[in-house]
Amino acid sequence: MGRHAHDTSIHGRLLGIIAAPVTSAVLTTSAEIMDMIIGNTVESGMSEGAAYAEFYSTDGAIKSDGYTGKWSVEGDAMCFGYGEGADCLTVSIDGDSVSWMVDGEEVGTGTIFSGNPNAF
């Protein structure tokens, strides 16, 4: 798990970014999350310059370099667990770009890559 010495929850990492209102984002449904993210990898730069790449396996596992976690889809939100509890974020996808959102505000972005190109 120990990917960072600071807060390793996705919510903690994502909220470290200055949140920008998303006014034109179309939220992704649970079916779209399953179709477009699950079985694929998302790479992004997050708060404090920390970059990550995570593969979202079809068995519910998050695989990355040096840590693992669990994902789930609840309602139309994707939830991420890296130990204690899980943080759920709404999602907007446009092509291969993903935006992670909390309360209608963008807290992170990423790029979707097909499959597991990093062999996590």
MOMO-V506961 format. One record per helix or strand. SS is the DSSP state (H for helix, E for strand). FROM is the first residue (numbers start at 1). TO is the last residue. If there is no record, write none. Layout:
ss:SS from:FROM to:TO
ss:SS from:FROM to:TO
This chain:
ss:H from:10 to:15
ss:E from:20 to:21
ss:H from:30 to:36
ss:E from:41 to:45
ss:H from:47 to:49
ss:E from:51 to:56
ss:E from:61 to:63
ss:E from:68 to:74
ss:E from:77 to:81
ss:E from:87 to:94
ss:E from:97 to:102
ss:E from:105 to:113
